[in-house]
Amino acid sequence: MSAHKDIQEKVYQELMEVVGKDGRARYDERDKIPYTFAVLMEAQRYASNAPFSGNRMYVSKLWFYIFALHIDLDNGFDSVAKMGSKNL
């Protein structure tokens, strides 16, 4: 949000109007702060805070090409996918 001061200001204003300076926003009150909630959801969609998925194991032989490199994966090969790449 630091790159988008207008969005930061709108979130701040909404929180000040609804929650107040000393209040705390609760998840079950998200319908009262729709702009802030939408910004949070977009931030999580754009840059996930969970960098990796769980382990995956290939159950059959798999091959694919990456930049003209032929890669063969045998049965039982264990891999971990970087979740940030899911948004590309």
Order of alpha helices (4+ residues) and beta strands (2+ residues): alpha-alpha-beta-beta-beta-beta
